[in-house]
Structure formats: structure tokens, C-alpha cells
Amino acid sequence: MSHQVTIQPSGHQFFVKNDETILEAALREGFSLPYGCRNGACGSCKGRVLSGQLDYGTHSPNALKDEEKAQGRALFCRASPLSDMVIEAKEIGAAKDIVVKTLPCRVEKLEKRAHDVMVMKIKLPANERLQFLAGQYIDFQLKGGKSRSFSLANPPHDDALLELHIRHVPGGLFTDQVFSTLKERDILRLKGPLGSFFIREDSDKPMILIAGGTGFAPIKAMLEHAFAEHTDRELVLYWGVRTLKDLYMPELPQQWLAEHPNFSFIPVLSNPEPGDHWQGRTGFVHQAVLADFADLSGYQVYACGAPAMVENARDSFIKACGLPEDEFFADSFVYAADAEAVPTS
């Protein structure tokens, strides 16, 4: 039995089949609700249930807390309706006209930038281009119906090659292959673009961009897009890693600093090694933001990294610094040997 879902405030309606989540059905019908991971880890798809009954589905307790359920919140990537429903969700207009494609691609270049980070560049067939928004991601389609997700690190205007930053997960189905047997000119298959992590260009608010590890990939794409658009918005990048060697593209933010007066860069190391001789910021990256900004009420925040980092940033910025809840945009990465998801978001 299918159930009708009405989205407020747009009034758009669609039917959800028995085996679908609310998000899956909305996307099938062409309604672009916010989402990232699609597996209940990142919280990007969180919205309000105004009426009706639902099955919340399995999800991370950090992405949807019990008190949020009591307030009528749900993760639409995991929730399935048990009756007709009315939900409140902000539809993403900028992504709705982009066609999701499944395409072959060729590995054009593999460059190891750190002991556990590979920069892969892939090329589409000569007659194909992938239209996408800076910050979105693709899925690699693997054997057995499995897929692995990776953010696009290049901006849309520089799309001759698609750039991905891939962190090695020992024992991982796909990343073991990337770091051992995958060769240039090998053929892969991708699906995309996916996700609702991209710059909201209808705002002129200053932007704080937070990257954890290879969460730098979509943030890089966003910044390069903003620079190409000659934005005059303030752009502040915080890049959190463990040690100095984990800043796998240290030259790039320095180049941006030299070229763009509206850009600032704060690297943060959580566990610097003695040999790093590190004199900069240490600790968790979201805490560095808290130390620098007491009031975020006039800002937008874009965060990409591990789910704990994203969730801690979201909670603390909203509760302690007055960041409007709808001005926090995130993609969160989960790394696991049997389920490499980048992003999950």
C-alpha cells in the first residue's frame, strides 16, 4: 500500500511505495529535498513531521536524538510512512533541473598526495559532460550492486576531468583497489551528481567552511567556484587533520590567500607530531571556530568530515553561537572496511 506525502510550505505531493523511504520517493518524483548520506548518519535530510505516522528506520542516534523525535523531527532518508503524511522540508531549487546520469569513465591520473590519500582524476566519454553543483558527489557502481560515494573536488567550470580525493580504508572493497591494483586508463562506472551540499548563492552572508581530512574535497570545489564567480562574500576555511602531513594539499590554501583578499585559512592539527614543530592551532576543528566566533547569527556554515565532527559543529554553533539552524549545511563521511561511504554523506 502506498501513502501520500505532502511537502510544506510548497504543497507538493507524491506517493511513497511500500519499499521506499520518503526521500527515495521524493527524488523519484523530481522533488529535491536536502540529503547527504542516505543512510541516517549525517542529518542533512532532517525535517519536521506535521501529521501522520512513520517508521523512523535505522539511523545514527547522533543524527536524530530522542528529544528531536519528540519534537516531530525525522530523517527522511530512513523514514517510511505508515499513513498519509504532511512534512515540512525546504526544497532545493538549484538542483532540481540537473539530470542524474550513469556513465562509464576512464581513470586518467592517480596521484598519491599522502600515505593514505589518493587524488584520482577521471575522464568521461568525449560526447558527455556531467552537470553538477560544487560540493556534490558521485557514486562508483561496483560489482554485486554495491556502490561507493566520493565528493567531486573540482568546480563545475573546470570539468574536463573530474577530481576525487580518496582516503585509503584498509580492507575496503574499493579503496584497497585504488591503492593497489587500479591503474590509469582503467574503466569505471559512475552515477551522479548526487547530494544537496552546495553553496546557497541566493545569500550574501559570510561563509565559514570546515573540512575534516578529505572533507577538503567538496570544500575545495566550493571555494574554487566562489573564486571563479568573483564573490565578495567573506570566506573562512578551517581544515582539521591529525598531523602536518595530513594537510595533503598545503600549497593550495596558501595560493588562495595570496590571490583573494576575502579569503582566510586556519589549519588545525588534532595530534601534531614532535617533528611537525607545529606553532599553529591544535585541538578539534569545530572548537577553533568556537574560539574565533562568539556570534554566528549572521553567517552560513558549510561542514564536511566525520559524522562526529559535523554533529558537534552543528550542535555547538546553533546552541552557543546563535547560528540559524537552516544556515548549517553539511556532508559527513563514514569510513568502514565493509562500507566505505564518502560521503555518507
Secondary structure, 3 states (H helix, E strand, C coil): CCEEEEEECCCCEEEECCCCCHHHHHHHCCCCCCCCCCCCCCCCCEEEEEECCEECCCCCCCCCCHHHHHCCEEECCCCEECCCEEEECCCCHHHCCCCCEEEEEEEEEEEEEECCEEEEEEECCCCCCCCCCCCCEEEEECHHHCEEEEEECCCCCCCCCEEEEEECCCCCCCHHHHCCCCCCCCEEEEEEEECCCCCCCCCCCCEEEEEEHHHHHHHHHHHHHHHHCCCCCCEEEEEEECCHHHCCCCHHHHHHHHHCCCEEEEEEECCCCHHHCCCCEECCHHHHHHHHCCCCCCCEEEEEECHHHHHHHHHHHHHHHCCCHHHEEEEECECCCCCCECCCC
